[in-house]
Amino acid sequence: MCMRNALLLLVIAGFVASPAHADDAKPVGHKRSAWSVGKVHRRAAMQMGRGYSEFLSRNRTEREVVAAALKEAKSRGFSDLLSGSKKYSVKPGAKLFAQQHGKIAAFTVVGKKPLSEGLHVVAAHVDSVRIDLKQTPLYADGNMAMLETHYYGGIKRYQWLSQPLQLRGIVIRKDGKRVNVAIGDEPGEPVLVIPDIAVHMSRYVDRMEGEELPGESLDPIVASTPGKGKDPYAAEAARLIEKQLGIQIADLASSELSLVPAAEVRDVGLDRGIVGGYGQDDRACAYAALQALWDIRQPEHTSIVVLVDKEEVGSSGNTGARSNFLSRVVAELLEQQGEVASAAALARVFASSVVFSSDTSGAVNPHYPSLYDGKNASFLGSGVIWDQSGVHAELLAYVRGLFDKANVRHQPSTWGKTRGSKGDEGTVLNFFTRLGMQGIDVSLPLLSMHSMFELVSKVDLYEGYRGYRAFLND
């Protein structure tokens, strides 16, 4: 009896422990590919992928993305809307930028129609999931000096173990001097690593290797040689930090330092059709939108690309989508055109405006077919996505017609089979529509979202650029 019960328990345990897999569902199948348009189209997509890979390699924090966008805008003749200068005119074709705290920015091309007839806005976020240093991070144990951290956004913690990491960000010294930090981004430079437990011992500390790792354990090794001091390992690490960064260890209390993957951005697949790298949620959409805006000369409606921060933690603060930044930008535009930026005037502008929330969305992963409705899911390589969930039918018809007229490969999509769209809770859309704007999620399909090495098809990036250009120029 005891043996039979034991065997029964083993069988039950086997069923409980076995995850749902591709064998449990039919394959999702295929969808029409955007690669099939032609050779010229393919070359253009590959060329855009090369430029994007360089952008992604250089810019691994939200500050770096905004700084790169501002530099490019200035080189293209954009003027600072918030400088207080009256030397530039706000006439059709005028190119303007605005930024705040180096983390949120708007890039504007003034249209032919008055602002009261509405804006065309593409909004993307430029922050990505990462691990941040605490303000007093240094400690030592086990013959090593470590840095205490907390994580930013929704990460799978086990993915960050035993991976080479860069230290990126800024330190503001007590005297006000800014120190830029980028350790591990050049060949030959040291990297930081969060050590993993040996597989031989992991069963003693968690039931599933890595999945249950406490967030407080995501601390990287910063040094492992002793120096002179009460704790020789902490003392030597402090000396190295001070020497290499040109700061006092106490200056870390006024810093923004993050651990980001050190892995290179790479082409994926023998056909080189996919870009693999960190931070593509949502810098892929930001890049496509900016490239579209740079091409705009004199649009019908005033066109704006907005880059925002803090999306991965709720869009809070004065650099997130919840802020009044866009309202201020529109108010400045009204005043520069000689109009009164009253609450009623702003409301009229926004009520006539359309916004594309440009955030990545999950593409079909063939390893988990049971999660997807193939008729309504987004596929890698099938073009830009528009999410129909909760959007007015009139706006859906406009988007379809716009993309078809511009010959943009596009696909309607929802986030998954059994749950709603990512737009329900995971994009910046509602922070713009609450201003009165009509809005829809128009984005790019992405695999391995929130991982250290996300995947975006080059042809989807290109179709995103073409779709945003058609909208901003319409």
TORSEDO-392294 format. One record per residue (C-alpha): residue number from 1; residue in three letters; x, y, z. Coordinates in steps of 0.5 Angstrom, whole numbers, plus 500, padded with zeros to 3 digits. Example, Ala and Ser with C-alpha at 12.3 -4.5 7.8 and 13.67 -1.06 7.14 Angstrom:
<pts>
1 ALA 525 491 516
2 SER 527 498 514
</pts>
This chain:
<pts>
1 MET 500 500 500
2 CYS 506 505 502
3 MET 509 503 495
4 ARG 503 504 491
5 ASN 502 511 495
6 ALA 509 513 493
7 LEU 509 511 486
8 LEU 502 515 485
9 LEU 505 521 489
10 LEU 511 521 484
11 VAL 506 521 478
12 ILE 502 527 481
13 ALA 509 530 482
14 GLY 511 529 475
15 PHE 505 532 472
16 VAL 505 538 477
17 ALA 513 539 475
18 SER 512 539 467
19 PRO 511 546 464
20 ALA 506 547 458
21 HIS 510 546 452
22 ALA 510 547 445
23 ASP 507 540 445
24 ASP 501 541 448
25 ALA 498 546 443
26 LYS 498 547 435
27 PRO 504 551 432
28 VAL 502 558 431
29 GLY 504 558 424
30 HIS 506 564 419
31 LYS 504 571 417
32 ARG 505 575 411
33 SER 513 577 411
34 ALA 515 585 410
35 TRP 521 582 407
36 SER 518 580 401
37 VAL 517 587 398
38 GLY 523 587 394
39 LYS 531 588 394
40 VAL 531 595 394
41 HIS 526 595 401
42 ARG 531 589 404
43 ARG 537 594 403
44 ALA 534 600 406
45 ALA 532 595 412
46 MET 539 593 413
47 GLN 542 599 412
48 MET 537 602 417
49 GLY 539 596 422
50 ARG 546 598 421
51 GLY 545 605 424
52 TYR 540 603 429
53 SER 545 598 432
54 GLU 551 603 432
55 PHE 546 608 436
56 LEU 544 602 441
57 SER 551 600 442
58 ARG 553 608 444
59 ASN 547 609 448
60 ARG 545 605 454
61 THR 541 610 459
62 GLU 536 614 458
63 ARG 540 620 459
64 GLU 545 618 453
65 VAL 539 617 449
66 VAL 536 624 450
67 ALA 543 627 449
68 ALA 544 623 443
69 ALA 538 626 440
70 LEU 539 633 442
71 LYS 546 633 439
72 GLU 543 630 432
73 ALA 537 635 432
74 LYS 542 641 433
75 SER 546 639 428
76 ARG 540 639 423
77 GLY 538 646 425
78 PHE 533 645 431
79 SER 532 651 436
80 ASP 531 651 443
81 LEU 524 652 444
82 LEU 525 654 452
83 SER 531 658 451
84 GLY 527 664 452
85 SER 530 667 445
86 LYS 525 670 440
87 LYS 530 670 434
88 TYR 527 664 431
89 SER 520 664 428
90 VAL 515 659 429
91 LYS 512 658 422
92 PRO 511 652 418
93 GLY 517 648 417
94 ALA 520 651 423
95 LYS 524 646 427
96 LEU 524 646 435
97 PHE 526 642 441
98 ALA 525 642 448
99 GLN 528 638 454
100 GLN 528 637 461
101 HIS 533 635 466
102 GLY 536 631 460
103 LYS 531 625 461
104 ILE 525 628 457
105 ALA 525 631 450
106 ALA 520 634 445
107 PHE 522 635 438
108 THR 518 639 433
109 VAL 517 641 426
110 VAL 511 646 425
111 GLY 506 644 421
112 LYS 502 649 415
113 LYS 495 648 419
114 PRO 494 652 426
115 LEU 495 649 432
116 SER 488 649 434
117 GLU 487 644 428
118 GLY 491 639 432
119 LEU 498 636 433
120 HIS 501 629 430
121 VAL 505 626 436
122 VAL 509 620 437
123 ALA 511 618 444
124 ALA 516 613 446
125 HIS 520 612 452
126 VAL 527 611 453
127 ASP 528 608 460
128 SER 530 601 460
129 VAL 530 595 465
130 ARG 536 595 469
131 ILE 540 595 476
132 ASP 541 601 480
133 LEU 546 602 485
134 LYS 544 604 492
135 GLN 546 611 494
136 THR 551 608 500
137 PRO 553 602 496
138 LEU 560 599 498
139 TYR 561 593 503
140 ALA 565 587 503
141 ASP 565 580 505
142 GLY 568 573 503
143 ASN 574 577 501
144 MET 571 581 496
145 ALA 568 588 495
146 MET 561 589 493
147 LEU 556 594 491
148 GLU 549 594 494
149 THR 543 595 488
150 HIS 536 595 487
151 TYR 533 593 481
152 TYR 529 598 476
153 GLY 523 595 472
154 GLY 520 588 471
155 ILE 527 584 470
156 LYS 528 576 471
157 ARG 533 576 476
158 TYR 536 570 475
159 GLN 538 573 468
160 TRP 543 578 471
161 LEU 547 573 474
162 SER 554 571 472
163 GLN 554 576 466
164 PRO 559 581 464
165 LEU 556 588 466
166 GLN 557 595 465
167 LEU 557 601 470
168 ARG 554 607 467
169 GLY 551 614 469
170 ILE 553 620 472
171 VAL 556 622 479
172 ILE 555 630 481
173 ARG 560 631 486
174 LYS 559 636 492
175 ASP 562 642 489
176 GLY 557 641 483
177 LYS 562 638 478
178 ARG 559 632 473
179 VAL 563 626 472
180 ASN 560 621 467
181 VAL 561 614 468
182 ALA 562 608 463
183 ILE 566 603 465
184 GLY 566 596 461
185 ASP 564 599 455
186 GLU 571 599 451
187 PRO 575 592 449
188 GLY 580 591 455
189 GLU 576 595 460
190 PRO 574 591 466
191 VAL 567 589 468
192 LEU 562 588 474
193 VAL 559 581 475
194 ILE 554 578 480
195 PRO 556 572 482
196 ASP 551 566 481
197 ILE 551 560 486
198 ALA 554 553 483
199 VAL 549 548 480
200 HIS 552 543 485
201 MET 549 547 491
202 SER 543 551 488
203 ARG 538 546 491
204 TYR 540 548 498
205 VAL 538 555 497
206 ASP 532 555 492
207 ARG 527 550 488
208 MET 528 553 481
209 GLU 535 555 480
210 GLY 535 563 480
211 GLU 528 564 479
212 GLU 527 565 487
213 LEU 534 569 488
214 PRO 532 575 493
215 GLY 533 582 490
216 GLU 537 584 495
217 SER 542 579 492
218 LEU 544 582 486
219 ASP 550 585 488
220 PRO 556 585 483
221 ILE 563 584 485
222 VAL 567 591 484
223 ALA 574 589 487
224 SER 577 583 490
225 THR 584 585 492
226 PRO 586 588 499
227 GLY 589 594 501
228 LYS 590 598 508
229 GLY 584 600 512
230 LYS 579 597 518
231 ASP 576 593 512
232 PRO 582 592 507
233 TYR 577 590 501
234 ALA 572 595 502
235 ALA 578 600 503
236 GLU 582 598 497
237 ALA 575 598 493
238 ALA 574 605 495
239 ARG 581 608 493
240 LEU 580 605 486
241 ILE 573 608 485
242 GLU 576 615 488
243 LYS 582 614 483
244 GLN 579 612 477
245 LEU 572 616 477
246 GLY 576 623 480
247 ILE 571 623 486
248 GLN 570 622 493
249 ILE 567 615 496
250 ALA 561 620 499
251 ASP 559 623 492
252 LEU 556 616 490
253 ALA 550 619 495
254 SER 549 624 489
255 SER 549 619 483
256 GLU 545 616 478
257 LEU 549 609 477
258 SER 546 603 473
259 LEU 549 596 471
260 VAL 547 595 464
261 PRO 549 589 460
262 ALA 556 589 457
263 ALA 554 584 451
264 GLU 555 587 444
265 VAL 549 589 440
266 ARG 550 583 434
267 ASP 546 581 428
268 VAL 542 575 429
269 GLY 541 569 424
270 LEU 545 567 418
271 ASP 541 572 414
272 ARG 543 578 419
273 GLY 535 580 419
274 ILE 535 581 427
275 VAL 538 586 431
276 GLY 540 583 438
277 GLY 542 587 444
278 TYR 540 591 451
279 GLY 535 596 451
280 GLN 530 595 445
281 ASP 524 596 449
282 ASP 523 602 448
283 ARG 529 605 444
284 ALA 527 601 438
285 CYS 521 605 437
286 ALA 524 612 439
287 TYR 530 611 434
288 ALA 525 609 428
289 ALA 520 615 430
290 LEU 526 620 431
291 GLN 529 618 424
292 ALA 522 619 421
293 LEU 522 626 424
294 TRP 528 628 421
295 ASP 525 627 414
296 ILE 519 631 415
297 ARG 520 638 412
298 GLN 513 642 412
299 PRO 508 637 415
300 GLU 500 639 415
301 HIS 499 638 422
302 THR 505 640 427
303 SER 509 634 428
304 ILE 512 632 435
305 VAL 516 626 437
306 VAL 516 626 445
307 LEU 522 622 449
308 VAL 520 620 456
309 ASP 523 617 462
310 LYS 520 613 468
311 GLU 515 608 464
312 GLU 518 602 467
313 VAL 516 604 474
314 GLY 510 608 472
315 SER 511 614 468
316 SER 512 618 475
317 GLY 516 625 476
318 ASN 517 631 472
319 THR 521 627 466
320 GLY 515 621 466
321 ALA 509 621 461
322 ARG 505 623 467
323 SER 508 630 467
324 ASN 506 637 464
325 PHE 512 637 460
326 LEU 508 636 453
327 SER 503 641 456
328 ARG 508 646 457
329 VAL 511 645 450
330 VAL 504 646 447
331 ALA 503 653 451
332 GLU 510 655 449
333 LEU 508 654 441
334 LEU 502 658 442
335 GLU 505 664 445
336 GLN 511 664 440
337 GLN 505 664 435
338 GLY 502 670 439
339 GLU 496 666 442
340 VAL 494 666 449
341 ALA 496 659 452
342 SER 490 659 456
343 ALA 487 652 459
344 ALA 481 653 454
345 ALA 486 654 448
346 LEU 490 648 450
347 ALA 484 643 451
348 ARG 482 645 444
349 VAL 489 643 441
350 PHE 489 637 445
351 ALA 482 635 443
352 SER 484 636 435
353 SER 490 632 436
354 VAL 492 624 435
355 VAL 498 621 439
356 PHE 501 614 437
357 SER 504 611 443
358 SER 510 608 440
359 ASP 512 602 445
360 THR 514 595 443
361 SER 510 589 444
362 GLY 511 582 445
363 ALA 512 578 438
364 VAL 510 570 437
365 ASN 514 566 441
366 PRO 514 559 437
367 HIS 516 555 444
368 TYR 510 557 447
369 PRO 504 557 442
370 SER 499 556 447
371 LEU 499 563 449
372 TYR 498 566 442
373 ASP 492 567 438
374 GLY 495 567 431
375 LYS 490 571 428
376 ASN 491 577 432
377 ALA 498 576 435
378 SER 504 580 432
379 PHE 509 576 428
380 LEU 517 578 428
381 GLY 518 581 421
382 SER 511 582 419
383 GLY 511 590 420
384 VAL 509 595 425
385 ILE 503 593 430
386 TRP 497 597 431
387 ASP 493 595 437
388 GLN 486 595 436
389 SER 484 594 444
390 GLY 479 599 446
391 VAL 481 604 441
392 HIS 475 608 437
393 ALA 473 605 430
394 GLU 474 611 427
395 LEU 481 612 429
396 LEU 483 605 427
397 ALA 480 606 420
398 TYR 484 612 419
399 VAL 491 608 421
400 ARG 489 602 416
401 GLY 488 607 411
402 LEU 494 611 412
403 PHE 499 605 412
404 ASP 495 602 406
405 LYS 496 609 402
406 ALA 503 609 404
407 ASN 505 602 403
408 VAL 507 600 410
409 ARG 507 593 412
410 HIS 502 593 418
411 GLN 499 588 423
412 PRO 493 589 428
413 SER 495 585 434
414 THR 493 584 441
415 TRP 498 582 447
416 GLY 496 575 448
417 LYS 491 570 448
418 THR 488 571 454
419 ARG 489 577 457
420 GLY 488 584 454
421 SER 493 589 450
422 LYS 499 592 453
423 GLY 496 598 452
424 ASP 491 597 458
425 GLU 497 598 463
426 GLY 504 598 460
427 THR 505 604 455
428 VAL 504 611 456
429 LEU 498 612 452
430 ASN 493 613 457
431 PHE 497 619 460
432 PHE 496 623 453
433 THR 489 621 452
434 ARG 487 624 458
435 LEU 489 630 455
436 GLY 484 629 450
437 MET 488 627 445
438 GLN 485 621 440
439 GLY 491 615 441
440 ILE 493 608 439
441 ASP 499 604 441
442 VAL 503 603 434
443 SER 509 599 436
444 LEU 514 594 434
445 PRO 514 587 435
446 LEU 520 584 440
447 LEU 522 578 442
448 SER 525 576 449
449 MET 522 583 452
450 HIS 525 585 459
451 SER 531 581 458
452 MET 538 582 457
453 PHE 538 581 450
454 GLU 532 583 446
455 LEU 531 581 439
456 VAL 528 586 434
457 SER 527 585 426
458 LYS 530 590 422
459 VAL 525 590 417
460 ASP 520 591 423
461 LEU 524 597 425
462 TYR 524 600 418
463 GLU 516 599 417
464 GLY 516 603 424
465 TYR 520 608 421
466 ARG 516 609 415
467 GLY 509 608 419
468 TYR 511 614 423
469 ARG 514 618 417
470 ALA 507 617 414
471 PHE 503 619 420
472 LEU 508 625 422
473 ASN 507 628 415
474 ASP 500 627 414
</pts>
